[in-house]
């Protein structure tokens, strides 16, 4: 990057508005995020859908036809806070739904899983 000074920037970031994930089947992804993870539909139209996740939005956009679609290429993972539940309760609920989960050794607050397109998600267990 060329020598550019950002010291005079007048922008103040206050939070994340939304994250967009490309998905191969928006309806299957909607079911996963709404029915399993408890998000709610905010708005959408043909080919994309925005789900409410607390004050943020998660956009599910149909991957472009014929485009190279490679989950985890642009985004490493999406970490989600949950309102209640222990590590075991959350893990058991996900596994009962047929979702393969993993953890991080020594960290009882992180549960990892993949959505129907292979995007990695992290559930941060409440303290």
NUDREN-977525 format. One line per 8 residues: their letters; for each residue x, y, z of C-alpha. Coordinates in pm, whole numbers. Example, Ala and Ser with C-alpha at 12.3 -4.5 7.8 and 13.67 -1.06 7.14 Angstrom:
2
as	1230:-450:780 | 1367:-106:714 $
This chain:
127
xxxxxxxx	0:0:0 | 129:349:-82 | 217:593:193 | -125:706:304 | -200:875:632 | -521:781:807 | -458:1006:1109 | -711:1265:991 $
xxxxxxxx	-996:1018:954 | -1328:1142:1090 | -1489:796:1100 | -1570:618:1424 | -1669:256:1395 | -1943:166:1641 | -2005:-200:1565 | -2069:-457:1296 $
xxxxxxxx	-2386:-403:1094 | -2378:-733:905 | -2167:-1016:773 | -2250:-1180:438 | -2194:-1548:364 | -2231:-1702:20 | -2448:-2013:36 | -2541:-2275:-221 $
xxxxxxxx	-2897:-2329:-94 | -3051:-2026:81 | -3352:-2224:207 | -3136:-2494:371 | -2916:-2224:522 | -3221:-2032:645 | -3348:-2344:822 | -3006:-2400:982 $
xxxxxxxx	-2964:-2044:1108 | -3329:-1985:1206 | -3450:-2325:1329 | -3128:-2448:1490 | -2943:-2131:1592 | -3247:-1916:1673 | -3188:-1619:1443 | -3491:-1438:1301 $
xxxxxxxx	-3565:-1325:947 | -3517:-949:912 | -3562:-891:539 | -3466:-1023:199 | -3553:-1068:-164 | -3471:-1303:-448 | -3130:-1457:-391 | -3052:-1307:-52 $
xxxxxxxx	-3182:-1299:300 | -3082:-1103:609 | -3120:-1267:948 | -3122:-1080:1278 | -2867:-1197:1533 | -2902:-960:1828 | -2822:-611:1699 | -2629:-748:1398 $
xxxxxxxx	-2740:-904:1074 | -2612:-1212:892 | -2669:-1200:517 | -2713:-1525:327 | -2649:-1458:-42 | -2690:-1724:-308 | -2345:-1794:-452 | -2317:-1662:-808 $
xxxxxxxx	-2401:-1922:-1074 | -2084:-2077:-1213 | -1856:-1884:-977 | -1587:-2065:-785 | -1756:-2119:-448 | -1515:-2194:-169 | -1645:-2171:190 | -1393:-2031:441 $
xxxxxxxx	-1198:-1864:160 | -1304:-1507:239 | -1413:-1544:602 | -1231:-1765:852 | -1524:-1804:1090 | -1823:-1626:1238 | -1839:-1619:1620 | -2184:-1604:1776 $
xxxxxxxx	-2282:-1520:2132 | -2572:-1714:2281 | -2798:-1601:2564 | -2799:-1912:2782 | -2667:-2264:2816 | -2365:-2451:2937 | -2103:-2596:2707 | -2254:-2942:2749 $
xxxxxxxx	-2615:-2827:2692 | -2528:-2638:2375 | -2303:-2916:2243 | -2569:-3180:2314 | -2842:-2974:2142 | -2630:-2930:1830 | -2527:-3296:1819 | -2890:-3405:1866 $
xxxxxxxx	-2968:-3206:1551 | -2703:-3407:1365 | -2439:-3133:1366 | -2078:-3236:1417 | -1911:-3010:1673 | -1563:-2965:1810 | -1403:-2759:2082 | -1077:-2591:2157 $
xxxxxxxx	-870:-2787:2412 | -873:-2613:2748 | -1144:-2363:2649 | -1490:-2447:2778 | -1642:-2139:2609 | -1585:-2228:2242 | -1786:-2472:2033 | -1710:-2499:1662 $
xxxxxxxx	-1942:-2627:1390 | -2003:-2585:1018 | -2313:-2460:839 | -2459:-2650:541 | -2206:-2487:303 | -1902:-2552:521 | -1865:-2205:675 | -1707:-2243:1016 $
xxxxxxx	-1907:-2101:1307 | -1806:-2058:1668 | -2056:-2052:1952 | -1921:-1853:2248 | -2073:-2008:2559 | -2194:-1753:2819 | -1977:-1714:3130 $
